[in-house]
Amino acid sequence: MSINTYGGGNQTNINGLKFEQETSLNQALLKLKGYSINEYKVFYNGVEIGLSVPQTKLYTKFLKERGINYKEYISKQYRPDEALYLYNTNTMYIIEKKFQHGAGSVDEKLQTCDFKKMVFTKLLAPLNIKVEYIYVLCDWFKKDCYNDVLEYIRAKNCYYFYNEIPLTQLSLPHLN
């Protein structure tokens, strides 16, 4: 079990960014044997298997290059912390990281998983891409007071994990 060492209060933004950096999808992929990343392209044993397009890159490096203007499908850009598109399953994994060290607004953001999954599904529908929505949470969310929202996340066919990128949840070629 990990211990939360990130602090809170005035340090929340700084510590939240640290948490996001420590749970980097690209860094996790690069630690796997045979994986490399060039620009936004993900390779396994030299074969391109997908794209890693976080934040605005989802719009500029993925959708725009496929002729999709997001404004024709959704009202604003929703920027995922990480987004991984894998060719073998035609699936976009939207990964949101939530760090908390006290009661606050992140509590209620967890309740938006079904809305965000719906928005990304609508956005990617013209490309017939399946969407999986995943939270990476810090240990703060292991408290009993989050049981209801965690149950809700599962009920909406979204996923959550603690402190790490769930590589086994992704349909990566050598992990399945």
C-alpha positions as CSV (number, residue, x, y, z in Angstrom):
1,M,0.0,0.0,0.0
2,S,1.4,3.4,-0.9
3,I,1.6,6.2,1.6
4,N,0.3,9.6,0.6
5,T,3.3,12.0,0.9
6,Y,2.1,14.8,-1.3
7,G,0.7,17.3,1.3
8,G,-2.2,19.6,0.7
9,G,-3.4,23.2,1.3
10,N,-1.2,25.6,-0.6
11,Q,0.8,22.7,-2.1
12,T,-2.3,21.0,-3.7
13,N,-1.6,22.2,-7.3
14,I,2.1,21.5,-7.0
15,N,1.6,18.1,-5.4
16,G,-1.2,17.2,-7.8
17,L,1.2,17.9,-10.7
18,K,3.8,15.7,-9.0
19,F,1.2,12.9,-8.7
20,E,0.4,13.3,-12.4
21,Q,4.0,13.1,-13.3
22,E,4.7,10.1,-11.1
23,T,1.8,8.3,-12.8
24,S,2.8,9.1,-16.4
25,L,1.5,6.6,-18.9
26,N,4.4,7.2,-21.3
27,Q,7.0,6.6,-18.6
28,A,5.2,3.4,-17.6
29,L,5.2,2.2,-21.2
30,L,8.8,3.0,-21.7
31,K,9.7,0.8,-18.7
32,L,8.2,-2.2,-20.5
33,K,10.5,-4.3,-22.6
34,G,10.1,-3.7,-26.3
35,Y,8.1,-0.4,-26.0
36,S,9.2,3.0,-27.4
37,I,7.5,6.3,-28.1
38,N,8.4,8.7,-30.9
39,E,6.5,11.9,-30.9
40,Y,3.0,10.6,-30.1
41,K,3.4,7.2,-31.7
42,V,3.7,4.1,-29.5
43,F,5.8,1.2,-30.7
44,Y,6.1,-2.4,-29.6
45,N,9.2,-4.2,-31.0
46,G,9.4,-1.6,-33.7
47,V,5.8,-1.9,-34.8
48,E,3.5,1.1,-34.3
49,I,0.6,0.0,-32.1
50,G,-1.1,3.2,-31.1
51,L,-0.9,6.9,-30.1
52,S,-0.5,8.6,-26.8
53,V,-2.2,12.0,-27.1
54,P,-2.8,13.7,-23.7
55,Q,-4.6,17.0,-23.1
56,T,-4.9,19.2,-26.2
57,K,-2.9,16.7,-28.3
58,L,-6.1,14.6,-28.5
59,Y,-7.5,17.4,-30.6
60,T,-4.4,18.6,-32.5
61,K,-2.6,15.4,-33.1
62,F,-5.4,12.9,-33.2
63,L,-8.8,14.4,-34.2
64,K,-7.6,17.2,-36.5
65,E,-5.3,14.8,-38.4
66,R,-8.4,12.6,-39.0
67,G,-10.6,15.5,-40.2
68,I,-12.6,15.8,-37.0
69,N,-13.6,19.2,-35.9
70,Y,-14.6,18.7,-32.2
71,K,-17.1,21.7,-32.4
72,E,-19.3,19.6,-34.7
73,Y,-19.7,17.0,-32.0
74,I,-19.2,18.6,-28.6
75,S,-19.5,22.1,-27.2
76,K,-16.0,22.5,-25.8
77,Q,-12.7,20.7,-25.4
78,Y,-12.5,18.2,-22.6
79,R,-8.8,17.6,-22.0
80,P,-7.9,14.2,-20.5
81,D,-4.8,13.9,-18.4
82,E,-3.8,11.0,-20.7
83,A,-5.3,9.4,-23.7
84,L,-4.1,6.2,-25.4
85,Y,-5.4,4.9,-28.6
86,L,-4.6,1.3,-29.5
87,Y,-5.0,0.1,-33.1
88,N,-5.5,-3.6,-32.2
89,T,-8.8,-2.9,-30.3
90,N,-9.8,0.4,-31.9
91,T,-10.1,1.7,-28.3
92,M,-9.3,5.1,-26.8
93,Y,-8.4,4.9,-23.1
94,I,-9.2,8.2,-21.4
95,I,-7.2,8.4,-18.2
96,E,-7.9,11.0,-15.5
97,K,-5.7,11.4,-12.5
98,K,-7.2,12.7,-9.3
99,F,-5.1,13.7,-6.3
100,Q,-6.7,14.9,-3.0
101,H,-5.4,15.5,0.5
102,G,-8.5,16.9,2.1
103,A,-12.2,17.4,1.4
104,G,-12.7,19.5,-1.7
105,S,-13.9,19.7,-5.3
106,V,-12.2,16.6,-6.5
107,D,-14.7,14.6,-4.5
108,E,-17.5,15.8,-6.9
109,K,-15.4,15.4,-10.0
110,L,-15.4,11.7,-9.6
111,Q,-19.1,11.7,-10.1
112,T,-18.7,13.0,-13.7
113,C,-17.2,9.8,-15.1
114,D,-20.4,8.8,-17.1
115,F,-20.7,12.4,-18.5
116,K,-17.1,12.5,-19.6
117,K,-17.3,9.0,-21.1
118,M,-20.4,10.0,-23.0
119,V,-18.7,13.2,-24.3
120,F,-15.6,11.3,-25.5
121,T,-17.8,8.5,-27.0
122,K,-19.8,11.2,-28.9
123,L,-16.6,12.8,-30.0
124,L,-15.0,9.6,-31.3
125,A,-18.2,8.1,-32.8
126,P,-17.4,9.3,-36.3
127,L,-14.3,7.2,-36.2
128,N,-16.1,4.2,-34.6
129,I,-13.7,4.2,-31.7
130,K,-14.6,2.5,-28.4
131,V,-14.0,4.6,-25.3
132,E,-12.8,3.3,-21.9
133,Y,-12.7,5.8,-19.0
134,I,-10.2,5.2,-16.2
135,Y,-9.4,7.1,-13.0
136,V,-6.0,6.9,-11.4
137,L,-6.6,7.9,-7.8
138,C,-4.3,8.6,-4.8
139,D,-4.7,6.7,-1.6
140,W,-7.0,9.5,-0.2
141,F,-9.8,7.9,-2.1
142,K,-9.5,4.5,-0.2
143,K,-11.5,6.0,2.7
144,D,-14.9,4.5,3.4
145,C,-16.6,7.8,2.7
146,Y,-15.8,7.2,-1.0
147,N,-17.4,3.8,-1.2
148,D,-20.6,5.1,-2.8
149,V,-18.9,7.1,-5.5
150,L,-16.5,4.2,-6.3
151,E,-19.5,1.9,-6.6
152,Y,-21.1,4.5,-8.9
153,I,-17.9,4.6,-11.1
154,R,-18.1,0.8,-11.6
155,A,-21.9,0.9,-12.2
156,K,-21.2,3.4,-15.1
157,N,-18.7,0.9,-16.7
158,C,-15.8,3.1,-15.8
159,Y,-12.7,2.0,-13.9
160,Y,-10.5,3.3,-11.1
161,F,-7.1,2.3,-9.8
162,Y,-4.8,3.6,-7.1
163,N,-1.4,5.3,-7.6
164,E,-0.4,3.7,-10.9
165,I,-1.3,3.4,-14.6
166,P,-3.3,0.2,-15.0
167,L,-1.3,-1.3,-17.8
168,T,-2.9,-4.7,-17.4
169,Q,-6.3,-3.0,-18.0
170,L,-5.1,-1.8,-21.4
171,S,-5.1,-4.1,-24.4
172,L,-1.4,-3.9,-24.9
173,P,0.0,-6.6,-27.3
174,H,2.2,-8.5,-24.9
175,L,0.1,-8.2,-21.8
176,N,-2.9,-10.0,-23.0
